């Protein structure tokens, strides 16, 4: 019953209207994706940018392992009610998780650095949102939003905290 009421009250999302470079409206969802992707690629990707190579050093333990307290603090600083990235993990699941969760995440992060493993957390999902008050259709009237994995956000907060501690 509650689920039905929730669905009825949910705001219906309008289908995204996107035009190609000739002003023709894309009908096929794949065409829509391709138009948006090529527009933002052209806008943000430069030929002069140099790609940063992946770190290739030897696996080793951190001098200061990541603690469960640092993990908890990073989770507490995540914003509620945000769309998750490809991992599908909402910030609230981490924020209100148990102490055991914090310990396990700290252990996983430390082992990742120790073993030089790839966490595969850099992927993001690009979402295009229409700019308010702008005509629908041209890709220039879309706002790009990247949904990042929640664990990546938490790890970024841990690293920033460590850097601030080291330079202070």
ROROZA-832251 format. One line per 3 residues: number of its first residue (from 1); their letters; for each residue x, y, z of N, C-alpha, C, O. Coordinates in Angstrom, 2 decimals. Layout:
N
NUM> a> X Y Z X Y Z X Y Z X Y Z ~ ...
end
This chain:
168
1> xxx> 0.82 -1.19 0.00 0.00 0.00 0.00 0.87 1.26 0.00 0.68 2.16 -0.82 ~ 1.86 1.31 0.96 2.71 2.49 1.05 3.54 2.66 -0.22 3.78 3.78 -0.67 ~ 3.98 1.55 -0.78 4.78 1.60 -2.00 3.95 2.17 -3.15 4.46 2.95 -3.96
4> xxx> 2.69 1.78 -3.22 1.80 2.27 -4.28 1.59 3.78 -4.15 1.62 4.50 -5.14 ~ 1.37 4.25 -2.92 1.17 5.69 -2.68 2.44 6.45 -3.04 2.38 7.52 -3.65 ~ 3.58 5.90 -2.67 4.86 6.53 -2.98 5.05 6.66 -4.49 5.49 7.70 -4.98
7> xxx> 4.72 5.61 -5.22 4.84 5.63 -6.68 3.89 6.65 -7.31 4.25 7.34 -8.26 ~ 2.68 6.75 -6.77 1.71 7.70 -7.30 2.13 9.15 -7.06 1.88 10.02 -7.89 ~ 2.77 9.39 -5.92 3.20 10.74 -5.57 4.54 11.12 -6.20 4.94 12.28 -6.18
10> xxx> 5.24 10.14 -6.75 6.55 10.40 -7.34 6.39 11.31 -8.55 5.52 11.11 -9.39 ~ 7.26 12.31 -8.62 7.23 13.25 -9.74 7.65 12.51 -11.01 8.69 11.86 -11.05 ~ 6.82 12.61 -12.03 7.12 11.97 -13.30 8.27 12.71 -13.98 8.21 13.92 -14.17
13> xxx> 9.28 11.96 -14.34 10.43 12.56 -15.00 10.16 12.68 -16.49 9.82 11.70 -17.16 ~ 10.32 13.88 -17.00 10.09 14.13 -18.42 11.24 13.54 -19.22 12.41 13.63 -18.83 ~ 10.90 12.94 -20.35 11.92 12.36 -21.22 12.82 13.47 -21.75 12.34 14.52 -22.19
16> xxx> 14.11 13.24 -21.70 15.10 14.22 -22.14 15.02 14.39 -23.66 15.09 13.42 -24.41 ~ 14.87 15.63 -24.09 14.82 15.93 -25.52 16.16 16.51 -25.93 16.62 17.50 -25.37 ~ 16.79 15.87 -26.93 18.10 16.31 -27.38 18.12 16.37 -28.90 17.63 15.48 -29.59
19> xxx> 18.70 17.45 -29.40 18.82 17.64 -30.85 20.25 17.37 -31.29 21.20 17.62 -30.54 ~ 20.40 16.87 -32.50 21.75 16.71 -33.05 22.22 18.05 -33.61 21.52 19.06 -33.49 ~ 23.39 18.08 -34.23 23.96 19.33 -34.74 23.12 19.96 -35.85 23.25 21.15 -36.13
22> xxx> 22.26 19.17 -36.49 21.37 19.69 -37.54 20.02 20.16 -37.00 19.16 20.59 -37.76 ~ 19.84 20.07 -35.67 18.58 20.48 -35.06 17.50 19.41 -35.09 16.36 19.68 -34.74 ~ 17.87 18.19 -35.51 16.92 17.09 -35.57 16.84 16.42 -34.19 17.87 16.10 -33.59
25> xxx> 15.62 16.22 -33.71 15.40 15.62 -32.40 15.75 14.13 -32.42 15.31 13.38 -33.29 ~ 16.55 13.71 -31.45 16.92 12.30 -31.33 15.74 11.52 -30.78 15.13 11.92 -29.78 ~ 15.41 10.42 -31.42 14.29 9.57 -30.99 14.82 8.34 -30.27 14.28 7.93 -29.24
28> xxx> 15.85 7.75 -30.80 16.45 6.54 -30.25 17.29 6.90 -29.02 18.10 7.83 -29.09 ~ 17.13 6.19 -27.89 17.93 6.47 -26.69 19.44 6.40 -26.94 20.21 7.16 -26.35 ~ 19.87 5.48 -27.81 21.30 5.38 -28.12 21.80 6.64 -28.83 22.91 7.10 -28.58
31> xxx> 20.97 7.19 -29.71 21.33 8.43 -30.40 21.45 9.58 -29.39 22.36 10.40 -29.48 ~ 20.52 9.62 -28.45 20.55 10.65 -27.41 21.85 10.58 -26.63 22.51 11.59 -26.41 ~ 22.22 9.37 -26.21 23.46 9.17 -25.46 24.66 9.61 -26.28 25.54 10.31 -25.77
34> xxx> 24.71 9.22 -27.55 25.84 9.57 -28.41 25.96 11.07 -28.64 27.06 11.61 -28.65 ~ 24.84 11.74 -28.81 24.84 13.20 -29.02 25.38 13.90 -27.77 26.24 14.77 -27.87 ~ 24.87 13.51 -26.61 25.30 14.13 -25.36 26.78 13.84 -25.10 27.54 14.75 -24.75
37> xxx> 27.19 12.58 -25.28 28.58 12.20 -25.03 29.54 12.96 -25.95 30.57 13.46 -25.49 ~ 29.21 13.06 -27.23 30.12 13.75 -28.15 30.16 15.25 -27.86 31.21 15.88 -28.00 ~ 29.03 15.84 -27.44 29.00 17.26 -27.11 29.93 17.55 -25.93 30.76 18.46 -25.99
40> xxx> 29.79 16.78 -24.85 30.60 17.05 -23.66 32.06 16.65 -23.87 32.96 17.26 -23.29 ~ 32.30 15.63 -24.69 33.68 15.25 -25.00 34.37 16.40 -25.74 35.50 16.75 -25.42 ~ 33.68 16.97 -26.72 34.23 18.09 -27.48 34.45 19.31 -26.59 35.42 20.05 -26.75
43> xxx> 33.53 19.51 -25.65 33.60 20.68 -24.77 34.70 20.58 -23.72 35.37 21.57 -23.43 ~ 34.89 19.39 -23.15 35.79 19.26 -22.01 37.11 18.56 -22.30 38.07 18.74 -21.55 ~ 37.20 17.78 -23.34 38.43 17.05 -23.61 39.31 17.89 -24.53 38.91 18.26 -25.63
46> xxx> 40.53 18.17 -24.06 41.44 18.97 -24.86 42.60 18.11 -25.33 42.98 17.14 -24.68 ~ 43.16 18.49 -26.47 44.29 17.75 -27.01 45.56 18.03 -26.23 46.49 17.22 -26.24 ~ 45.62 19.18 -25.56 46.83 19.55 -24.83 46.92 18.89 -23.46 47.98 18.91 -22.83
49> xxx> 45.83 18.32 -22.99 45.86 17.66 -21.68 46.72 16.41 -21.75 46.64 15.62 -22.69 ~ 47.55 16.24 -20.73 48.39 15.05 -20.68 47.78 14.06 -19.70 47.38 14.42 -18.60 ~ 47.74 12.84 -20.11 47.16 11.80 -19.27 48.17 11.41 -18.19 49.36 11.23 -18.48
52> xxx> 47.71 11.28 -16.98 48.57 10.89 -15.87 48.70 9.38 -15.87 47.70 8.66 -15.86 ~ 49.93 8.91 -15.88 50.15 7.47 -15.88 49.84 6.88 -14.51 49.99 7.55 -13.49 ~ 49.41 5.64 -14.51 49.11 4.95 -13.26 50.39 4.73 -12.46 51.46 4.53 -13.03
55> xxx> 50.27 4.79 -11.14 51.41 4.56 -10.26 51.89 3.12 -10.43 51.08 2.19 -10.45 ~ 53.19 2.95 -10.56 53.73 1.60 -10.79 54.77 1.21 -9.74 55.61 0.35 -10.00 ~ 54.72 1.83 -8.56 55.69 1.51 -7.51 55.46 0.13 -6.92 54.53 -0.58 -7.30
58> xxx> 56.33 -0.23 -6.00 56.23 -1.53 -5.34 55.14 -1.52 -4.28 54.94 -0.51 -3.61 ~ 54.43 -2.63 -4.13 53.42 -2.71 -3.07 54.08 -2.60 -1.70 55.13 -3.19 -1.46 ~ 53.46 -1.85 -0.82 53.99 -1.72 0.55 52.89 -1.19 1.46 51.92 -0.59 1.01
61> xxx> 53.08 -1.42 2.75 52.12 -0.93 3.73 52.24 0.59 3.84 53.29 1.17 3.56 ~ 51.16 1.21 4.25 51.18 2.64 4.53 51.96 2.87 5.82 51.92 2.03 6.72 ~ 52.66 4.00 5.92 53.37 4.32 7.17 52.36 4.47 8.30 52.61 4.03 9.43
64> xxx> 51.23 5.08 8.00 50.13 5.24 8.95 48.90 4.58 8.34 48.26 5.17 7.47 ~ 48.56 3.37 8.77 47.37 2.72 8.19 46.11 3.56 8.41 46.00 4.31 9.39 ~ 45.17 3.42 7.51 43.88 4.09 7.64 43.14 3.44 8.80 43.05 2.21 8.88
67> xxx> 42.62 4.27 9.69 41.95 3.75 10.88 40.44 3.71 10.69 39.89 4.37 9.80 ~ 39.78 2.93 11.53 38.31 2.86 11.47 37.70 4.22 11.83 36.61 4.55 11.38 ~ 38.41 5.00 12.67 37.93 6.33 13.03 37.97 7.28 11.83 37.06 8.09 11.64
70> xxx> 39.02 7.17 11.02 39.11 8.00 9.81 38.01 7.61 8.82 37.42 8.47 8.16 ~ 37.76 6.32 8.72 36.70 5.84 7.84 35.35 6.37 8.32 34.56 6.87 7.52 ~ 35.09 6.26 9.62 33.83 6.74 10.20 33.66 8.25 9.95 32.58 8.70 9.58
73> xxx> 34.74 9.01 10.17 34.68 10.46 9.97 34.38 10.79 8.50 33.59 11.69 8.22 ~ 35.00 10.05 7.58 34.75 10.31 6.16 33.30 9.97 5.80 32.68 10.68 5.01 ~ 32.77 8.89 6.37 31.38 8.53 6.12 30.44 9.60 6.68 29.46 9.97 6.04
76> xxx> 30.75 10.09 7.88 29.90 11.10 8.51 29.85 12.39 7.70 28.86 13.13 7.76 ~ 30.90 12.67 6.94 30.96 13.90 6.14 30.33 13.76 4.76 30.31 14.72 3.99 ~ 29.83 12.58 4.43 29.13 12.40 3.15 27.75 13.04 3.24 27.13 13.05 4.30
79> xxx> 27.27 13.56 2.13 25.95 14.19 2.08 24.85 13.15 1.89 24.99 12.21 1.10 ~ 23.76 13.33 2.63 22.59 12.46 2.48 21.81 12.83 1.23 21.99 13.90 0.65 ~ 20.94 11.92 0.83 20.00 12.15 -0.27 20.68 12.52 -1.59 20.19 13.37 -2.34
82> xxx> 21.80 11.88 -1.85 22.50 12.08 -3.12 22.43 10.79 -3.92 22.43 9.70 -3.35 ~ 22.37 10.91 -5.21 22.34 9.73 -6.07 23.69 9.02 -6.00 24.73 9.67 -6.05 ~ 23.68 7.70 -5.88 24.95 6.97 -5.83 25.54 6.81 -7.23 24.85 7.02 -8.23
85> xxx> 26.80 6.44 -7.28 27.45 6.15 -8.55 27.15 4.73 -9.00 26.13 4.15 -8.62 ~ 28.06 4.18 -9.80 27.85 2.84 -10.35 27.81 1.75 -9.28 27.24 0.68 -9.51 ~ 28.40 2.03 -8.11 28.39 1.02 -7.04 27.01 0.86 -6.41 26.74 -0.15 -5.76
88> xxx> 26.14 1.84 -6.59 24.78 1.76 -6.05 24.70 1.92 -4.55 23.64 1.69 -3.96 ~ 25.80 2.30 -3.90 25.82 2.43 -2.45 25.44 3.87 -2.07 26.12 4.82 -2.46 ~ 24.37 4.01 -1.32 23.94 5.31 -0.84 24.77 5.70 0.38 25.15 4.84 1.18
91> xxx> 25.05 6.99 0.53 25.86 7.48 1.65 25.27 7.07 2.99 26.00 6.78 3.94 ~ 23.95 7.05 3.08 23.31 6.71 4.35 23.66 5.30 4.81 23.76 5.06 6.01 ~ 23.85 4.38 3.87 24.22 3.01 4.25 25.56 2.99 4.96 25.76 2.21 5.90
94> xxx> 26.47 3.84 4.53 27.79 3.90 5.15 27.75 4.73 6.43 28.35 4.36 7.44 ~ 27.06 5.86 6.39 27.00 6.75 7.55 26.41 6.07 8.78 26.90 6.24 9.89 ~ 25.37 5.31 8.55 24.66 4.72 9.68 24.97 3.24 9.84 24.24 2.51 10.51
97> xxx> 26.07 2.82 9.23 26.52 1.43 9.36 27.15 1.20 10.73 27.34 2.12 11.51 ~ 27.47 -0.05 10.99 28.03 -0.43 12.28 29.53 -0.16 12.34 30.16 0.13 11.32 ~ 30.08 -0.27 13.54 31.52 -0.13 13.75 32.26 -1.22 12.98 33.37 -1.00 12.49
100> xxx> 31.65 -2.39 12.87 32.23 -3.50 12.11 32.42 -3.10 10.64 33.43 -3.45 10.03 ~ 31.46 -2.39 10.09 31.58 -1.91 8.71 32.80 -1.00 8.56 33.58 -1.15 7.62 ~ 32.95 -0.06 9.50 34.09 0.87 9.45 35.41 0.11 9.53 36.36 0.43 8.82
103> xxx> 35.47 -0.90 10.40 36.69 -1.71 10.54 36.99 -2.46 9.25 38.14 -2.51 8.81 ~ 35.97 -3.04 8.63 36.18 -3.82 7.41 36.60 -2.93 6.23 37.46 -3.31 5.44 ~ 35.99 -1.77 6.13 36.37 -0.84 5.05 37.81 -0.38 5.25 38.58 -0.32 4.29
106> xxx> 38.19 -0.05 6.48 39.57 0.35 6.77 40.53 -0.78 6.40 41.58 -0.54 5.81 ~ 40.16 -2.00 6.75 41.00 -3.16 6.44 41.16 -3.33 4.92 42.27 -3.56 4.43 ~ 40.06 -3.21 4.20 40.10 -3.35 2.73 40.97 -2.27 2.10 41.78 -2.55 1.22
109> xxx> 40.81 -1.02 2.56 41.60 0.07 2.00 43.09 -0.13 2.28 43.92 0.08 1.40 ~ 43.42 -0.53 3.50 44.83 -0.77 3.85 45.41 -1.91 3.04 46.55 -1.82 2.56 ~ 44.66 -2.99 2.87 45.13 -4.12 2.07 45.32 -3.72 0.61 46.22 -4.20 -0.07
112> xxx> 44.46 -2.85 0.14 44.56 -2.38 -1.24 45.89 -1.67 -1.47 46.56 -1.92 -2.47 ~ 46.26 -0.79 -0.55 47.54 -0.10 -0.69 48.71 -1.07 -0.50 49.70 -1.00 -1.22 ~ 48.57 -1.96 0.48 49.64 -2.91 0.78 49.91 -3.85 -0.39 51.07 -4.16 -0.69
115> xxx> 48.87 -4.29 -1.05 49.00 -5.26 -2.15 49.05 -4.60 -3.52 49.21 -5.26 -4.55 ~ 48.90 -3.28 -3.53 48.91 -2.51 -4.78 47.80 -2.99 -5.71 48.03 -3.22 -6.90 ~ 46.60 -3.15 -5.16 45.44 -3.60 -5.92 44.66 -2.40 -6.45 44.74 -1.30 -5.91
118> xxx> 43.91 -2.63 -7.49 43.07 -1.60 -8.07 41.67 -1.73 -7.49 41.04 -2.78 -7.61 ~ 41.18 -0.67 -6.88 39.82 -0.68 -6.32 38.75 -0.47 -7.38 37.57 -0.72 -7.13 ~ 39.14 0.00 -8.55 38.20 0.27 -9.63 37.08 1.20 -9.17 35.89 0.91 -9.31
121> xxx> 37.49 2.34 -8.60 36.52 3.30 -8.07 36.50 4.61 -8.84 35.82 5.56 -8.44 ~ 37.23 4.67 -9.94 37.32 5.94 -10.67 36.21 6.15 -11.68 36.08 7.24 -12.23 ~ 35.44 5.14 -11.95 34.37 5.27 -12.94 33.27 6.18 -12.39 32.96 6.15 -11.19
124> xxx> 32.69 6.95 -13.26 31.57 7.80 -12.89 30.49 7.67 -13.94 30.74 7.26 -15.07 ~ 29.30 8.01 -13.56 28.17 7.95 -14.49 27.76 9.38 -14.83 27.37 10.15 -13.95 ~ 27.85 9.74 -16.11 27.49 11.08 -16.56 25.98 11.17 -16.74 25.37 10.38 -17.46
127> xxx> 25.39 12.15 -16.08 23.96 12.40 -16.17 23.79 13.82 -16.72 24.45 14.75 -16.26 ~ 22.92 13.99 -17.69 22.65 15.31 -18.26 21.31 15.80 -17.73 20.29 15.12 -17.86 ~ 21.32 16.99 -17.14 20.11 17.58 -16.58 19.82 18.87 -17.32 20.72 19.69 -17.51
130> xxx> 18.58 19.08 -17.76 18.25 20.33 -18.46 18.46 21.55 -17.56 18.09 21.54 -16.38 ~ 19.06 22.58 -18.11 19.24 23.83 -17.37 17.88 24.50 -17.25 17.13 24.57 -18.23 ~ 17.54 25.00 -16.06 16.23 25.64 -15.89 16.12 26.91 -16.73 17.06 27.70 -16.83
133> xxx> 14.94 27.10 -17.31 14.66 28.30 -18.08 15.28 28.33 -19.47 15.20 29.35 -20.15 ~ 15.89 27.24 -19.89 16.51 27.18 -21.22 15.65 26.30 -22.12 14.99 25.38 -21.64 ~ 15.65 26.57 -23.44 14.88 25.73 -24.36 15.41 24.30 -24.37 16.62 24.06 -24.30
136> xxx> 14.49 23.36 -24.44 14.88 21.96 -24.48 15.32 21.59 -25.89 14.73 22.04 -26.87 ~ 16.35 20.77 -25.98 16.82 20.30 -27.28 18.31 20.42 -27.46 19.00 19.40 -27.53 ~ 18.85 21.65 -27.54 20.29 21.77 -27.78 21.11 21.22 -26.60 20.80 21.52 -25.45
139> xxx> 22.14 20.43 -26.88 22.97 19.88 -25.80 23.62 20.96 -24.94 23.94 20.71 -23.78 ~ 23.83 22.17 -25.51 24.43 23.25 -24.72 23.53 23.68 -23.57 23.99 24.35 -22.64 ~ 22.26 23.31 -23.61 21.32 23.65 -22.55 21.19 22.54 -21.51 20.22 22.50 -20.74
142> xxx> 22.17 21.65 -21.50 22.20 20.57 -20.51 23.34 20.81 -19.53 24.38 21.34 -19.90 ~ 23.13 20.42 -18.29 24.16 20.52 -17.25 24.68 19.12 -16.98 23.91 18.23 -16.63 ~ 26.00 18.91 -17.12 26.55 17.58 -16.85 26.77 17.36 -15.35 27.33 18.22 -14.67
145> xxx> 26.33 16.24 -14.86 26.55 15.84 -13.47 27.20 14.46 -13.52 26.73 13.57 -14.24 ~ 28.27 14.27 -12.77 28.92 12.97 -12.71 28.62 12.33 -11.37 28.94 12.90 -10.32 ~ 28.02 11.15 -11.40 27.74 10.40 -10.18 28.95 9.51 -9.90 29.25 8.60 -10.67
148> xxx> 29.63 9.77 -8.79 30.82 9.01 -8.42 30.47 7.96 -7.38 29.51 8.10 -6.63 ~ 31.28 6.91 -7.33 31.09 5.86 -6.33 31.26 6.45 -4.94 32.15 7.26 -4.71 ~ 30.41 6.04 -4.02 30.41 6.57 -2.66 31.70 6.22 -1.93 32.22 7.03 -1.16
151> xxx> 32.23 5.03 -2.15 33.50 4.65 -1.51 34.61 5.57 -1.98 35.50 5.93 -1.21 ~ 34.58 5.96 -3.25 35.60 6.88 -3.78 35.51 8.22 -3.06 36.54 8.80 -2.71 ~ 34.29 8.71 -2.84 34.12 9.98 -2.13 34.68 9.87 -0.72 35.36 10.79 -0.24
154> xxx> 34.40 8.76 -0.05 34.90 8.57 1.31 36.42 8.50 1.33 37.06 9.13 2.18 ~ 37.02 7.75 0.40 38.48 7.64 0.34 39.09 9.01 0.05 40.14 9.35 0.61 ~ 38.47 9.80 -0.81 38.97 11.15 -1.10 38.98 12.00 0.16 39.93 12.75 0.40
157> xxx> 37.94 11.88 0.97 37.88 12.64 2.22 38.97 12.19 3.19 39.54 13.02 3.90 ~ 39.26 10.90 3.23 40.33 10.38 4.09 41.67 10.96 3.63 42.45 11.44 4.46 ~ 41.93 10.92 2.34 43.21 11.42 1.80 43.35 12.91 2.06 44.42 13.36 2.47
160> xxx> 42.29 13.68 1.83 42.35 15.13 2.09 42.64 15.38 3.56 43.44 16.26 3.89 ~ 42.01 14.62 4.45 42.26 14.77 5.88 43.71 14.49 6.24 44.30 15.19 7.06 ~ 44.30 13.46 5.62 45.71 13.13 5.88 46.64 14.21 5.34 47.62 14.57 5.99
163> xxx> 46.34 14.73 4.16 47.17 15.78 3.57 47.12 17.04 4.44 48.15 17.66 4.71 ~ 45.93 17.42 4.87 45.78 18.60 5.74 46.56 18.40 7.03 47.22 19.32 7.51 ~ 46.49 17.20 7.60 47.23 16.89 8.83 48.73 17.02 8.60 49.45 17.55 9.45
166> xxx> 49.22 16.55 7.45 50.65 16.58 7.16 51.19 17.98 6.88 52.32 18.29 7.24 ~ 50.38 18.84 6.26 50.88 20.18 5.94 50.60 21.20 7.04 51.14 22.30 7.00 ~ 49.78 20.85 8.00 49.44 21.79 9.09 50.54 21.87 10.13 50.41 22.62 11.10
end
